[in-house]
Amino acid sequence: MVATKMESRIVTINRAATPKPKRKRLNQAGRPTASELEKRKLRVMEVATQLFVERGYAATSLVDIARGAGVATRTLYQHFGDKEAIFRDVIFARDAEAALQPPKVQSGDTLYDALMAMATYAYTITYREQSIGLMRLMIAESNRFPDFMQSVARTIFANFRSNIERVLEGLAKAGLIPDENHARSAELFSDLVLGSHPIMTYTNWDSSPPERADIEERLELFIMGRFGTKCAKTARTRQVK
């Protein structure tokens, strides 16, 4: 009986003396991993974009963005800056998101085919949800950030016209149109084909895309007016080799 008590006491002492194993900490510094940080940034941008588009700049606060993204307000300051910095990031991000791969001149294309693909590309950009949201937000906040909005708008339209210009250069190289001022042709093309559709869409006056017959008529006017009768006659038959 005494031995049993002694053995029990020894076991108790040994247990007390044995150090408990330390639990492994997944992140000992308490900092998020690169993957976690990237997901967090994407979530912040999603929430900020939604709030800015729905409420506008003035009615959106950092607290609202932080709460919606599930992060602390100080986290926004650390990784994004103040509200204006986040707003600028949203505009730039949506500009990039709205970008589409423009069509390229391919073997077998006619002049009409290539320009119709370009017109389809133009209308697709105009009526994409992210494009509409971006432009409406820019219009709404243009008085608050005039220089910034002007710079972004110029970049957007310059990129769009450059894409048209490259298509026209490809058509000239293939001998389907004259090799002349393609920058001017791209400007005329965008003005004639798009017309008032973008501004009517962005101001919510009309959100209906044009009918194909309307697009065809605009293309025929552009070909005839810019390149003349000779190109117009072969616009649907002569192909890129």
Disulfide bonds with the S-S distance in Angstrom:
none
